[in-house]
Each structure stands twice: as C-alpha cells, then as structure tokens.
Amino acid sequence: MIERRLRETGVRLRRLRVELSVVDEQLSHLDDEADDKALRSLVSETSGAGVEYREAQLHADAMRKHRLHVQDSILELEAKQDELLDKMSQS
C-alpha cells in the first residue's frame, strides 16, 4: 500500500514539475508582454494603451498566482512523499 502511494505521489510530482516548467515559460512571456505594453502606454499616452497594459499585467499576475499554487502543491507532495518514505523505512 505504501509503495503504491509512493508511486502515485511520484507521478503527480513529475506532472507538477513539468507544469511548473511550462508556467515559468508562460510567465516569462507574459511579463515581457506586460513590460512592452507598459512602455507603449508611456510613449503613446492614450487610454487604449493603458488599458492594454493593465490587461497584460492582470494576465501576468494571474499566471504568477497559478505558479505559487503549483509550487505549494509540489511542496505538499514532497512532504507527503517524505512521510511515506519514513513509514516505509519503519516497517
């Protein structure tokens, strides 16, 4: 039973780590886009450019929040994996 739970936890950890890698790439792109739109907003001084910047920043912030959630999930699973390994070594 413990070995099965360890395998399942390991699979979930691998998936989350891959997801974190994808999220990091997307966040980098979204941050670059928001920075670009911020610069355009300053140069053009139009309300439309400001709206585009705010929308881009909201997308980047949402991705940043998602990244934190994925990171927290990884930390929880790593703790669970450690507990299972301890149980396994005790038996």
C-alpha positions, -999 to +999 in steps of 0.1 A: +000+000+000+028+025+009+047+016-023+016+023-044+010+056-027+047+065-032+045+057-069+013+078-073+029+106-054+060+104-076+038+105-108+019+136-095+052+153-086+066+147-120+035+162-136+035+192-114+072+198-121+065+197-158+036+221-153+058+244-133+083+245-161+055+254-186+041+280-163+076+296-159+079+299-196+044+314-200+051+338-171+083+350-187+064+357-219+035+374-201+059+396-181+078+406-212+045+414-229+033+435-199+066+453-199+063+460-236+028+473-232+038+495-203+064+511-224+040+516-252+015+531-228+041+557-216+051+566-252+016+568-267-001+584-237-035+571-249-061+555-227-063+524-250-026+517-245-031+520-207-060+495-209-039+471-229-011+473-203-035+467-174-049+437-191-015+423-198-004+429-162-035+411-149-027+381-171+008+380-157-004+384-122-029+355-127-001+333-140+021+343-111-007+333-087-011+300-105+027+294-103+025+298-065-003+273-063+017+248-083+048+254-061+027+249-030+013+217-044+048+204-051+059+212-015+029+194-001+035+163-022+072+163-013+063+164+024+038+136+018+065+116-001+089+121+029+062+108+053+056+078+032+093+070+029+096+073+067+067+049+071+083+025+047+116+026+064+100+019+098+081-012+086 
